[in-house]
């Protein structure tokens, strides 16, 4: 059986994923920049250049999303990525909770998402 792929949807999907990943990286850069500014490790000129670069990146991302008509697609992908990032951060901060949930999954108990694991 042949698989039929709509080239337009594929391009939009890949571009949407790429932009969502760039947005996640941009947000991490913003957090890091704020920390560096608050700690005083950046000069006033460096703060200005960094702020301008981040603003230009925001504008460019918005322009691309609008031009390509993928704003909603990026938002949907971004929501999923944000959930994954939150889970990863939570597992790093609360390893005991994740270890307990892993044990529950192995024993076929309900997980935190409400899905039963390990049984039929």
Jmol script that loads the backbone (N, CA, C; Angstrom):
load data "model"
ATOM      1  N   UNK A   1       0.845  -1.179   0.000  1.00  0.00           N
ATOM      2  CA  UNK A   1       0.000   0.000   0.000  1.00  0.00           C
ATOM      3  C   UNK A   1       0.891   1.242   0.000  1.00  0.00           C
ATOM      4  N   UNK A   2       0.633   2.160  -0.904  1.00  0.00           N
ATOM      5  CA  UNK A   2       1.415   3.386  -1.033  1.00  0.00           C
ATOM      6  C   UNK A   2       0.945   4.420  -0.017  1.00  0.00           C
ATOM      7  N   UNK A   3       1.893   5.173   0.474  1.00  0.00           N
ATOM      8  CA  UNK A   3       1.579   6.259   1.397  1.00  0.00           C
ATOM      9  C   UNK A   3       1.560   7.557   0.602  1.00  0.00           C
ATOM     10  N   UNK A   4       0.468   8.281   0.696  1.00  0.00           N
ATOM     11  CA  UNK A   4       0.338   9.555  -0.005  1.00  0.00           C
ATOM     12  C   UNK A   4       0.575  10.686   0.989  1.00  0.00           C
ATOM     13  N   UNK A   5       1.551  11.505   0.687  1.00  0.00           N
ATOM     14  CA  UNK A   5       1.918  12.606   1.567  1.00  0.00           C
ATOM     15  C   UNK A   5       1.632  13.913   0.842  1.00  0.00           C
ATOM     16  N   UNK A   6       0.883  14.775   1.515  1.00  0.00           N
ATOM     17  CA  UNK A   6       0.618  16.116   0.976  1.00  0.00           C
ATOM     18  C   UNK A   6       1.859  16.962   1.251  1.00  0.00           C
ATOM     19  N   UNK A   7       2.566  17.327   0.200  1.00  0.00           N
ATOM     20  CA  UNK A   7       3.821  18.047   0.340  1.00  0.00           C
ATOM     21  C   UNK A   7       3.654  19.368   1.093  1.00  0.00           C
ATOM     22  N   UNK A   8       2.546  20.063   0.851  1.00  0.00           N
ATOM     23  CA  UNK A   8       2.299  21.339   1.536  1.00  0.00           C
ATOM     24  C   UNK A   8       2.141  21.161   3.032  1.00  0.00           C
ATOM     25  N   UNK A   9       1.366  20.144   3.422  1.00  0.00           N
ATOM     26  CA  UNK A   9       1.187  19.886   4.857  1.00  0.00           C
ATOM     27  C   UNK A   9       2.485  19.444   5.510  1.00  0.00           C
ATOM     28  N   UNK A  10       3.263  18.650   4.794  1.00  0.00           N
ATOM     29  CA  UNK A  10       4.543  18.191   5.329  1.00  0.00           C
ATOM     30  C   UNK A  10       5.475  19.363   5.572  1.00  0.00           C
ATOM     31  N   UNK A  11       5.571  20.270   4.592  1.00  0.00           N
ATOM     32  CA  UNK A  11       6.433  21.441   4.754  1.00  0.00           C
ATOM     33  C   UNK A  11       5.965  22.310   5.908  1.00  0.00           C
ATOM     34  N   UNK A  12       4.647  22.516   6.007  1.00  0.00           N
ATOM     35  CA  UNK A  12       4.110  23.330   7.101  1.00  0.00           C
ATOM     36  C   UNK A  12       4.387  22.682   8.445  1.00  0.00           C
ATOM     37  N   UNK A  13       4.236  21.361   8.493  1.00  0.00           N
ATOM     38  CA  UNK A  13       4.478  20.646   9.753  1.00  0.00           C
ATOM     39  C   UNK A  13       5.923  20.730  10.190  1.00  0.00           C
ATOM     40  N   UNK A  14       6.832  20.526   9.251  1.00  0.00           N
ATOM     41  CA  UNK A  14       8.256  20.590   9.579  1.00  0.00           C
ATOM     42  C   UNK A  14       8.647  22.013   9.974  1.00  0.00           C
ATOM     43  N   UNK A  15       8.155  22.992   9.228  1.00  0.00           N
ATOM     44  CA  UNK A  15       8.461  24.387   9.559  1.00  0.00           C
ATOM     45  C   UNK A  15       7.872  24.761  10.917  1.00  0.00           C
ATOM     46  N   UNK A  16       6.649  24.290  11.189  1.00  0.00           N
ATOM     47  CA  UNK A  16       6.026  24.559  12.482  1.00  0.00           C
ATOM     48  C   UNK A  16       6.826  23.971  13.630  1.00  0.00           C
ATOM     49  N   UNK A  17       7.306  22.742  13.454  1.00  0.00           N
ATOM     50  CA  UNK A  17       8.128  22.103  14.481  1.00  0.00           C
ATOM     51  C   UNK A  17       9.432  22.867  14.675  1.00  0.00           C
ATOM     52  N   UNK A  18      10.074  23.238  13.563  1.00  0.00           N
ATOM     53  CA  UNK A  18      11.335  23.982  13.659  1.00  0.00           C
ATOM     54  C   UNK A  18      11.144  25.306  14.396  1.00  0.00           C
ATOM     55  N   UNK A  19      10.084  26.031  14.055  1.00  0.00           N
ATOM     56  CA  UNK A  19       9.844  27.319  14.727  1.00  0.00           C
ATOM     57  C   UNK A  19       9.507  27.124  16.195  1.00  0.00           C
ATOM     58  N   UNK A  20       8.758  26.083  16.521  1.00  0.00           N
ATOM     59  CA  UNK A  20       8.439  25.813  17.927  1.00  0.00           C
ATOM     60  C   UNK A  20       9.719  25.518  18.714  1.00  0.00           C
ATOM     61  N   UNK A  21      10.624  24.756  18.117  1.00  0.00           N
ATOM     62  CA  UNK A  21      11.899  24.471  18.790  1.00  0.00           C
ATOM     63  C   UNK A  21      12.729  25.745  18.964  1.00  0.00           C
ATOM     64  N   UNK A  22      12.737  26.601  17.941  1.00  0.00           N
ATOM     65  CA  UNK A  22      13.456  27.875  18.053  1.00  0.00           C
ATOM     66  C   UNK A  22      12.841  28.719  19.170  1.00  0.00           C
ATOM     67  N   UNK A  23      11.521  28.700  19.304  1.00  0.00           N
ATOM     68  CA  UNK A  23      10.870  29.462  20.380  1.00  0.00           C
ATOM     69  C   UNK A  23      11.265  28.926  21.757  1.00  0.00           C
ATOM     70  N   UNK A  24      11.362  27.618  21.895  1.00  0.00           N
ATOM     71  CA  UNK A  24      11.780  27.029  23.177  1.00  0.00           C
ATOM     72  C   UNK A  24      13.205  27.471  23.501  1.00  0.00           C
ATOM     73  N   UNK A  25      14.074  27.425  22.500  1.00  0.00           N
ATOM     74  CA  UNK A  25      15.460  27.863  22.706  1.00  0.00           C
ATOM     75  C   UNK A  25      15.507  29.344  23.023  1.00  0.00           C
ATOM     76  N   UNK A  26      14.703  30.132  22.316  1.00  0.00           N
ATOM     77  CA  UNK A  26      14.651  31.576  22.570  1.00  0.00           C
ATOM     78  C   UNK A  26      14.240  31.860  24.015  1.00  0.00           C
ATOM     79  N   UNK A  27      13.234  31.132  24.496  1.00  0.00           N
ATOM     80  CA  UNK A  27      12.783  31.343  25.867  1.00  0.00           C
ATOM     81  C   UNK A  27      13.875  30.983  26.871  1.00  0.00           C
ATOM     82  N   UNK A  28      14.616  29.919  26.594  1.00  0.00           N
ATOM     83  CA  UNK A  28      15.727  29.550  27.477  1.00  0.00           C
ATOM     84  C   UNK A  28      16.809  30.633  27.456  1.00  0.00           C
ATOM     85  N   UNK A  29      17.066  31.188  26.275  1.00  0.00           N
ATOM     86  CA  UNK A  29      18.046  32.276  26.167  1.00  0.00           C
ATOM     87  C   UNK A  29      17.590  33.507  26.939  1.00  0.00           C
ATOM     88  N   UNK A  30      16.296  33.809  26.877  1.00  0.00           N
ATOM     89  CA  UNK A  30      15.771  34.961  27.616  1.00  0.00           C
ATOM     90  C   UNK A  30      15.952  34.779  29.114  1.00  0.00           C
ATOM     91  N   UNK A  31      15.663  33.588  29.589  1.00  0.00           N
ATOM     92  CA  UNK A  31      15.828  33.314  31.029  1.00  0.00           C
ATOM     93  C   UNK A  31      17.286  33.460  31.427  1.00  0.00           C
ATOM     94  N   UNK A  32      18.173  32.890  30.613  1.00  0.00           N
ATOM     95  CA  UNK A  32      19.604  32.994  30.899  1.00  0.00           C
ATOM     96  C   UNK A  32      20.070  34.445  30.846  1.00  0.00           C
ATOM     97  N   UNK A  33      19.577  35.198  29.875  1.00  0.00           N
ATOM     98  CA  UNK A  33      19.960  36.606  29.753  1.00  0.00           C
ATOM     99  C   UNK A  33      19.515  37.399  30.977  1.00  0.00           C
ATOM    100  N   UNK A  34      18.285  37.147  31.424  1.00  0.00           N
ATOM    101  CA  UNK A  34      17.798  37.844  32.625  1.00  0.00           C
ATOM    102  C   UNK A  34      18.656  37.526  33.840  1.00  0.00           C
ATOM    103  N   UNK A  35      19.023  36.276  33.991  1.00  0.00           N
ATOM    104  CA  UNK A  35      19.875  35.885  35.124  1.00  0.00           C
ATOM    105  C   UNK A  35      21.225  36.605  35.062  1.00  0.00           C
ATOM    106  N   UNK A  36      21.794  36.666  33.858  1.00  0.00           N
ATOM    107  CA  UNK A  36      23.088  37.322  33.701  1.00  0.00           C
ATOM    108  C   UNK A  36      22.975  38.826  33.946  1.00  0.00           C
ATOM    109  N   UNK A  37      21.876  39.430  33.498  1.00  0.00           N
ATOM    110  CA  UNK A  37      21.686  40.872  33.730  1.00  0.00           C
ATOM    111  C   UNK A  37      21.522  41.155  35.219  1.00  0.00           C
ATOM    112  N   UNK A  38      20.712  40.326  35.882  1.00  0.00           N
ATOM    113  CA  UNK A  38      20.472  40.531  37.311  1.00  0.00           C
ATOM    114  C   UNK A  38      21.727  40.301  38.139  1.00  0.00           C
ATOM    115  N   UNK A  39      22.593  39.403  37.684  1.00  0.00           N
ATOM    116  CA  UNK A  39      23.818  39.131  38.437  1.00  0.00           C
ATOM    117  C   UNK A  39      24.890  40.182  38.201  1.00  0.00           C
ATOM    118  N   UNK A  40      24.689  41.029  37.183  1.00  0.00           N
ATOM    119  CA  UNK A  40      25.649  42.083  36.896  1.00  0.00           C
ATOM    120  C   UNK A  40      26.829  41.613  36.062  1.00  0.00           C
ATOM    121  N   UNK A  41      26.725  40.431  35.463  1.00  0.00           N
ATOM    122  CA  UNK A  41      27.854  39.921  34.686  1.00  0.00           C
ATOM    123  C   UNK A  41      27.892  40.466  33.259  1.00  0.00           C
ATOM    124  N   UNK A  42      26.889  41.268  32.892  1.00  0.00           N
ATOM    125  CA  UNK A  42      26.870  41.896  31.570  1.00  0.00           C
ATOM    126  C   UNK A  42      26.993  43.408  31.722  1.00  0.00           C
ATOM    127  N   UNK A  43      27.723  44.009  30.796  1.00  0.00           N
ATOM    128  CA  UNK A  43      27.812  45.471  30.803  1.00  0.00           C
ATOM    129  C   UNK A  43      26.488  46.032  30.286  1.00  0.00           C
ATOM    130  N   UNK A  44      26.306  47.324  30.452  1.00  0.00           N
ATOM    131  CA  UNK A  44      25.091  47.975  29.967  1.00  0.00           C
ATOM    132  C   UNK A  44      24.968  47.817  28.449  1.00  0.00           C
ATOM    133  N   UNK A  45      26.092  47.952  27.755  1.00  0.00           N
ATOM    134  CA  UNK A  45      26.101  47.799  26.298  1.00  0.00           C
ATOM    135  C   UNK A  45      25.721  46.365  25.898  1.00  0.00           C
ATOM    136  N   UNK A  46      26.244  45.381  26.616  1.00  0.00           N
ATOM    137  CA  UNK A  46      25.915  43.981  26.319  1.00  0.00           C
ATOM    138  C   UNK A  46      24.439  43.703  26.566  1.00  0.00           C
ATOM    139  N   UNK A  47      23.906  44.278  27.628  1.00  0.00           N
ATOM    140  CA  UNK A  47      22.471  44.120  27.927  1.00  0.00           C
ATOM    141  C   UNK A  47      21.635  44.701  26.792  1.00  0.00           C
ATOM    142  N   UNK A  48      22.036  45.865  26.305  1.00  0.00           N
ATOM    143  CA  UNK A  48      21.315  46.524  25.215  1.00  0.00           C
ATOM    144  C   UNK A  48      21.354  45.673  23.942  1.00  0.00           C
ATOM    145  N   UNK A  49      22.538  45.187  23.595  1.00  0.00           N
ATOM    146  CA  UNK A  49      22.672  44.363  22.385  1.00  0.00           C
ATOM    147  C   UNK A  49      21.883  43.065  22.504  1.00  0.00           C
ATOM    148  N   UNK A  50      21.936  42.447  23.661  1.00  0.00           N
ATOM    149  CA  UNK A  50      21.209  41.199  23.887  1.00  0.00           C
ATOM    150  C   UNK A  50      19.706  41.423  23.797  1.00  0.00           C
ATOM    151  N   UNK A  51      19.237  42.486  24.413  1.00  0.00           N
ATOM    152  CA  UNK A  51      17.813  42.817  24.354  1.00  0.00           C
ATOM    153  C   UNK A  51      17.351  43.068  22.929  1.00  0.00           C
ATOM    154  N   UNK A  52      18.148  43.807  22.171  1.00  0.00           N
ATOM    155  CA  UNK A  52      17.803  44.088  20.770  1.00  0.00           C
ATOM    156  C   UNK A  52      17.793  42.811  19.937  1.00  0.00           C
ATOM    157  N   UNK A  53      18.769  41.951  20.149  1.00  0.00           N
ATOM    158  CA  UNK A  53      18.836  40.700  19.388  1.00  0.00           C
ATOM    159  C   UNK A  53      17.630  39.815  19.679  1.00  0.00           C
ATOM    160  N   UNK A  54      17.228  39.742  20.937  1.00  0.00           N
ATOM    161  CA  UNK A  54      16.060  38.925  21.298  1.00  0.00           C
ATOM    162  C   UNK A  54      14.776  39.521  20.728  1.00  0.00           C
ATOM    163  N   UNK A  55      14.669  40.849  20.720  1.00  0.00           N
ATOM    164  CA  UNK A  55      13.492  41.489  20.127  1.00  0.00           C
ATOM    165  C   UNK A  55      13.435  41.237  18.621  1.00  0.00           C
ATOM    166  N   UNK A  56      14.578  41.330  17.964  1.00  0.00           N
ATOM    167  CA  UNK A  56      14.618  41.065  16.520  1.00  0.00           C
ATOM    168  C   UNK A  56      14.245  39.618  16.216  1.00  0.00           C
ATOM    169  N   UNK A  57      14.692  38.702  17.062  1.00  0.00           N
ATOM    170  CA  UNK A  57      14.327  37.301  16.891  1.00  0.00           C
ATOM    171  C   UNK A  57      12.824  37.109  17.050  1.00  0.00           C
ATOM    172  N   UNK A  58      12.236  37.746  18.054  1.00  0.00           N
ATOM    173  CA  UNK A  58      10.778  37.670  18.254  1.00  0.00           C
ATOM    174  C   UNK A  58      10.033  38.161  17.016  1.00  0.00           C
ATOM    175  N   UNK A  59      10.464  39.298  16.481  1.00  0.00           N
ATOM    176  CA  UNK A  59       9.811  39.870  15.304  1.00  0.00           C
ATOM    177  C   UNK A  59       9.945  38.937  14.113  1.00  0.00           C
ATOM    178  N   UNK A  60      11.140  38.401  13.905  1.00  0.00           N
ATOM    179  CA  UNK A  60      11.369  37.504  12.769  1.00  0.00           C
ATOM    180  C   UNK A  60      10.509  36.248  12.875  1.00  0.00           C
ATOM    181  N   UNK A  61      10.419  35.695  14.058  1.00  0.00           N
ATOM    182  CA  UNK A  61       9.595  34.493  14.252  1.00  0.00           C
ATOM    183  C   UNK A  61       8.128  34.777  13.951  1.00  0.00           C
ATOM    184  N   UNK A  62       7.632  35.897  14.451  1.00  0.00           N
ATOM    185  CA  UNK A  62       6.234  36.247  14.203  1.00  0.00           C
ATOM    186  C   UNK A  62       5.972  36.478  12.713  1.00  0.00           C
ATOM    187  N   UNK A  63       6.913  37.146  12.040  1.00  0.00           N
ATOM    188  CA  UNK A  63       6.753  37.384  10.606  1.00  0.00           C
ATOM    189  C   UNK A  63       6.712  36.075   9.820  1.00  0.00           C
ATOM    190  N   UNK A  64       7.594  35.159  10.149  1.00  0.00           N
ATOM    191  CA  UNK A  64       7.623  33.868   9.449  1.00  0.00           C
ATOM    192  C   UNK A  64       6.317  33.112   9.677  1.00  0.00           C
ATOM    193  N   UNK A  65       5.851  33.080  10.927  1.00  0.00           N
ATOM    194  CA  UNK A  65       4.604  32.363  11.229  1.00  0.00           C
ATOM    195  C   UNK A  65       3.432  32.958  10.456  1.00  0.00           C
ATOM    196  N   UNK A  66       3.359  34.285  10.421  1.00  0.00           N
ATOM    197  CA  UNK A  66       2.261  34.936   9.695  1.00  0.00           C
ATOM    198  C   UNK A  66       2.368  34.712   8.190  1.00  0.00           C
ATOM    199  N   UNK A  67       3.562  34.880   7.638  1.00  0.00           N
ATOM    200  CA  UNK A  67       3.761  34.701   6.193  1.00  0.00           C
ATOM    201  C   UNK A  67       3.410  33.280   5.747  1.00  0.00           C
ATOM    202  N   UNK A  68       3.744  32.308   6.567  1.00  0.00           N
ATOM    203  CA  UNK A  68       3.522  30.909   6.213  1.00  0.00           C
ATOM    204  C   UNK A  68       2.150  30.395   6.666  1.00  0.00           C
ATOM    205  N   UNK A  69       1.432  31.208   7.429  1.00  0.00           N
ATOM    206  CA  UNK A  69       0.112  30.807   7.913  1.00  0.00           C
ATOM    207  C   UNK A  69       0.150  29.636   8.879  1.00  0.00           C
ATOM    208  N   UNK A  70       1.171  29.601   9.730  1.00  0.00           N
ATOM    209  CA  UNK A  70       1.332  28.451  10.630  1.00  0.00           C
ATOM    210  C   UNK A  70       1.329  28.842  12.106  1.00  0.00           C
ATOM    211  N   UNK A  71       0.768  29.988  12.413  1.00  0.00           N
ATOM    212  CA  UNK A  71       0.753  30.449  13.804  1.00  0.00           C
ATOM    213  C   UNK A  71       0.087  29.436  14.724  1.00  0.00           C
ATOM    214  N   UNK A  72      -1.081  28.941  14.328  1.00  0.00           N
ATOM    215  CA  UNK A  72      -1.799  27.957  15.166  1.00  0.00           C
ATOM    216  C   UNK A  72      -1.041  26.641  15.247  1.00  0.00           C
ATOM    217  N   UNK A  73      -0.444  26.224  14.149  1.00  0.00           N
ATOM    218  CA  UNK A  73       0.330  24.984  14.131  1.00  0.00           C
ATOM    219  C   UNK A  73       1.496  25.065  15.107  1.00  0.00           C
ATOM    220  N   UNK A  74       2.206  26.189  15.076  1.00  0.00           N
ATOM    221  CA  UNK A  74       3.339  26.380  15.989  1.00  0.00           C
ATOM    222  C   UNK A  74       2.839  26.395  17.431  1.00  0.00           C
ATOM    223  N   UNK A  75       1.712  27.055  17.672  1.00  0.00           N
ATOM    224  CA  UNK A  75       1.157  27.123  19.024  1.00  0.00           C
ATOM    225  C   UNK A  75       0.823  25.719  19.536  1.00  0.00           C
ATOM    226  N   UNK A  76       0.256  24.885  18.677  1.00  0.00           N
ATOM    227  CA  UNK A  76      -0.104  23.522  19.081  1.00  0.00           C
ATOM    228  C   UNK A  76       1.143  22.690  19.382  1.00  0.00           C
ATOM    229  N   UNK A  77       2.130  22.774  18.500  1.00  0.00           N
ATOM    230  CA  UNK A  77       3.371  22.028  18.727  1.00  0.00           C
ATOM    231  C   UNK A  77       4.052  22.542  19.984  1.00  0.00           C
ATOM    232  N   UNK A  78       4.042  23.844  20.141  1.00  0.00           N
ATOM    233  CA  UNK A  78       4.681  24.472  21.299  1.00  0.00           C
ATOM    234  C   UNK A  78       4.049  24.003  22.602  1.00  0.00           C
ATOM    235  N   UNK A  79       2.725  23.856  22.607  1.00  0.00           N
ATOM    236  CA  UNK A  79       2.051  23.363  23.804  1.00  0.00           C
ATOM    237  C   UNK A  79       2.552  21.985  24.182  1.00  0.00           C
ATOM    238  N   UNK A  80       2.699  21.115  23.197  1.00  0.00           N
ATOM    239  CA  UNK A  80       3.216  19.783  23.464  1.00  0.00           C
ATOM    240  C   UNK A  80       4.656  19.807  23.944  1.00  0.00           C
ATOM    241  N   UNK A  81       5.482  20.650  23.320  1.00  0.00           N
ATOM    242  CA  UNK A  81       6.878  20.765  23.736  1.00  0.00           C
ATOM    243  C   UNK A  81       6.988  21.323  25.150  1.00  0.00           C
ATOM    244  N   UNK A  82       6.155  22.307  25.463  1.00  0.00           N
ATOM    245  CA  UNK A  82       6.180  22.881  26.808  1.00  0.00           C
ATOM    246  C   UNK A  82       5.843  21.815  27.850  1.00  0.00           C
ATOM    247  N   UNK A  83       4.875  20.945  27.541  1.00  0.00           N
ATOM    248  CA  UNK A  83       4.517  19.869  28.463  1.00  0.00           C
ATOM    249  C   UNK A  83       5.693  18.924  28.672  1.00  0.00           C
ATOM    250  N   UNK A  84       6.384  18.594  27.591  1.00  0.00           N
ATOM    251  CA  UNK A  84       7.541  17.695  27.694  1.00  0.00           C
ATOM    252  C   UNK A  84       8.646  18.344  28.516  1.00  0.00           C
ATOM    253  N   UNK A  85       8.927  19.598  28.237  1.00  0.00           N
ATOM    254  CA  UNK A  85       9.967  20.315  28.983  1.00  0.00           C
ATOM    255  C   UNK A  85       9.592  20.392  30.463  1.00  0.00           C
ATOM    256  N   UNK A  86       8.325  20.684  30.758  1.00  0.00           N
ATOM    257  CA  UNK A  86       7.876  20.728  32.152  1.00  0.00           C
ATOM    258  C   UNK A  86       8.082  19.379  32.834  1.00  0.00           C
ATOM    259  N   UNK A  87       7.769  18.281  32.131  1.00  0.00           N
ATOM    260  CA  UNK A  87       7.955  16.946  32.701  1.00  0.00           C
ATOM    261  C   UNK A  87       9.427  16.654  32.966  1.00  0.00           C
ATOM    262  N   UNK A  88      10.293  17.046  32.036  1.00  0.00           N
ATOM    263  CA  UNK A  88      11.726  16.803  32.211  1.00  0.00           C
ATOM    264  C   UNK A  88      12.246  17.596  33.404  1.00  0.00           C
ATOM    265  N   UNK A  89      11.867  18.853  33.483  1.00  0.00           N
ATOM    266  CA  UNK A  89      12.307  19.684  34.607  1.00  0.00           C
ATOM    267  C   UNK A  89      11.769  19.120  35.920  1.00  0.00           C
ATOM    268  N   UNK A  90      10.499  18.719  35.926  1.00  0.00           N
ATOM    269  CA  UNK A  90       9.900  18.142  37.120  1.00  0.00           C
ATOM    270  C   UNK A  90      10.639  16.878  37.540  1.00  0.00           C
ATOM    271  N   UNK A  91      11.042  16.046  36.570  1.00  0.00           N
ATOM    272  CA  UNK A  91      11.756  14.815  36.917  1.00  0.00           C
ATOM    273  C   UNK A  91      13.131  15.124  37.492  1.00  0.00           C
ATOM    274  N   UNK A  92      13.734  16.219  37.061  1.00  0.00           N
ATOM    275  CA  UNK A  92      15.030  16.603  37.608  1.00  0.00           C
ATOM    276  C   UNK A  92      14.894  17.179  39.020  1.00  0.00           C
ATOM    277  N   UNK A  93      13.800  17.902  39.249  1.00  0.00           N
ATOM    278  CA  UNK A  93      13.583  18.533  40.547  1.00  0.00           C
ATOM    279  C   UNK A  93      13.028  17.539  41.568  1.00  0.00           C
ATOM    280  N   UNK A  94      12.142  16.640  41.110  1.00  0.00           N
ATOM    281  CA  UNK A  94      11.464  15.693  42.004  1.00  0.00           C
ATOM    282  C   UNK A  94      11.708  14.248  41.571  1.00  0.00           C
ATOM    283  N   UNK A  95      12.953  13.767  41.648  1.00  0.00           N
ATOM    284  CA  UNK A  95      13.232  12.411  41.156  1.00  0.00           C
ATOM    285  C   UNK A  95      12.484  11.320  41.932  1.00  0.00           C
ATOM    286  N   UNK A  96      12.180  11.566  43.200  1.00  0.00           N
ATOM    287  CA  UNK A  96      11.467  10.560  43.990  1.00  0.00           C
ATOM    288  C   UNK A  96      10.072  10.315  43.437  1.00  0.00           C
ATOM    289  N   UNK A  97       9.387  11.392  43.045  1.00  0.00           N
ATOM    290  CA  UNK A  97       8.040  11.271  42.501  1.00  0.00           C
ATOM    291  C   UNK A  97       8.056  10.457  41.213  1.00  0.00           C
ATOM    292  N   UNK A  98       9.029  10.735  40.352  1.00  0.00           N
ATOM    293  CA  UNK A  98       9.109  10.019  39.086  1.00  0.00           C
ATOM    294  C   UNK A  98       9.487   8.558  39.304  1.00  0.00           C
ATOM    295  N   UNK A  99      10.317   8.295  40.293  1.00  0.00           N
ATOM    296  CA  UNK A  99      10.685   6.913  40.582  1.00  0.00           C
ATOM    297  C   UNK A  99       9.454   6.148  41.066  1.00  0.00           C
ATOM    298  N   UNK A 100       8.647   6.801  41.903  1.00  0.00           N
ATOM    299  CA  UNK A 100       7.416   6.180  42.398  1.00  0.00           C
ATOM    300  C   UNK A 100       6.452   5.893  41.247  1.00  0.00           C
ATOM    301  N   UNK A 101       6.304   6.835  40.328  1.00  0.00           N
ATOM    302  CA  UNK A 101       5.406   6.641  39.184  1.00  0.00           C
ATOM    303  C   UNK A 101       5.909   5.534  38.266  1.00  0.00           C
ATOM    304  N   UNK A 102       7.217   5.426  38.121  1.00  0.00           N
ATOM    305  CA  UNK A 102       7.783   4.350  37.308  1.00  0.00           C
ATOM    306  C   UNK A 102       7.465   3.001  37.935  1.00  0.00           C
ATOM    307  N   UNK A 103       7.587   2.911  39.238  1.00  0.00           N
ATOM    308  CA  UNK A 103       7.248   1.671  39.936  1.00  0.00           C
ATOM    309  C   UNK A 103       5.768   1.335  39.766  1.00  0.00           C
ATOM    310  N   UNK A 104       4.909   2.353  39.843  1.00  0.00           N
ATOM    311  CA  UNK A 104       3.477   2.125  39.661  1.00  0.00           C
ATOM    312  C   UNK A 104       3.185   1.600  38.257  1.00  0.00           C
ATOM    313  N   UNK A 105       3.874   2.150  37.264  1.00  0.00           N
ATOM    314  CA  UNK A 105       3.677   1.675  35.890  1.00  0.00           C
ATOM    315  C   UNK A 105       4.098   0.221  35.755  1.00  0.00           C
ATOM    316  N   UNK A 106       5.200  -0.118  36.378  1.00  0.00           N
ATOM    317  CA  UNK A 106       5.684  -1.509  36.315  1.00  0.00           C
ATOM    318  C   UNK A 106       4.683  -2.459  36.955  1.00  0.00           C
ATOM    319  N   UNK A 107       4.002  -1.984  37.986  1.00  0.00           N
ATOM    320  CA  UNK A 107       3.040  -2.823  38.699  1.00  0.00           C
ATOM    321  C   UNK A 107       1.634  -2.745  38.114  1.00  0.00           C
ATOM    322  N   UNK A 108       1.470  -1.998  36.999  1.00  0.00           N
ATOM    323  CA  UNK A 108       0.180  -1.926  36.328  1.00  0.00           C
ATOM    324  C   UNK A 108      -0.829  -1.022  36.994  1.00  0.00           C
ATOM    325  N   UNK A 109      -0.354  -0.086  37.809  1.00  0.00           N
ATOM    326  CA  UNK A 109      -1.261   0.849  38.467  1.00  0.00           C
ATOM    327  C   UNK A 109      -1.454   2.079  37.602  1.00  0.00           C
ATOM    328  N   UNK A 110      -2.423   2.891  37.983  1.00  0.00           N
ATOM    329  CA  UNK A 110      -2.729   4.106  37.238  1.00  0.00           C
ATOM    330  C   UNK A 110      -1.586   5.098  37.386  1.00  0.00           C
ATOM    331  N   UNK A 111      -1.222   5.751  36.270  1.00  0.00           N
ATOM    332  CA  UNK A 111      -0.156   6.744  36.293  1.00  0.00           C
ATOM    333  C   UNK A 111      -0.748   8.120  36.555  1.00  0.00           C
ATOM    334  N   UNK A 112       0.109   9.131  36.632  1.00  0.00           N
ATOM    335  CA  UNK A 112      -0.350  10.488  36.915  1.00  0.00           C
ATOM    336  C   UNK A 112      -1.208  11.055  35.801  1.00  0.00           C
ATOM    337  N   UNK A 113      -1.122  10.467  34.613  1.00  0.00           N
ATOM    338  CA  UNK A 113      -1.937  10.948  33.499  1.00  0.00           C
ATOM    339  C   UNK A 113      -3.278  10.258  33.465  1.00  0.00           C
ATOM    340  N   UNK A 114      -3.522   9.325  34.393  1.00  0.00           N
ATOM    341  CA  UNK A 114      -4.794   8.651  34.451  1.00  0.00           C
ATOM    342  C   UNK A 114      -4.877   7.439  33.544  1.00  0.00           C
ATOM    343  N   UNK A 115      -3.768   7.054  32.932  1.00  0.00           N
ATOM    344  CA  UNK A 115      -3.753   5.904  32.027  1.00  0.00           C
ATOM    345  C   UNK A 115      -3.250   4.694  32.815  1.00  0.00           C
ATOM    346  N   UNK A 116      -3.922   3.592  32.628  1.00  0.00           N
ATOM    347  CA  UNK A 116      -3.468   2.373  33.257  1.00  0.00           C
ATOM    348  C   UNK A 116      -2.369   1.766  32.422  1.00  0.00           C
ATOM    349  N   UNK A 117      -1.321   1.349  33.084  1.00  0.00           N
ATOM    350  CA  UNK A 117      -0.183   0.805  32.360  1.00  0.00           C
ATOM    351  C   UNK A 117       0.024  -0.664  32.719  1.00  0.00           C
ATOM    352  N   UNK A 118       0.607  -1.371  31.785  1.00  0.00           N
ATOM    353  CA  UNK A 118       1.051  -2.733  32.071  1.00  0.00           C
ATOM    354  C   UNK A 118      -0.047  -3.745  32.255  1.00  0.00           C
ATOM    355  N   UNK A 119      -1.066  -3.726  31.559  1.00  0.00           N
ATOM    356  CA  UNK A 119      -2.089  -4.754  31.690  1.00  0.00           C
ATOM    357  C   UNK A 119      -3.053  -4.688  30.545  1.00  0.00           C
ATOM    358  N   UNK A 120      -3.898  -5.687  30.440  1.00  0.00           N
ATOM    359  CA  UNK A 120      -4.851  -5.649  29.352  1.00  0.00           C
ATOM    360  C   UNK A 120      -6.259  -5.537  29.857  1.00  0.00           C
TER     361      UNK A 120
END
end "model"
wireframe off; spacefill off
backbone 0.3
color backbone group
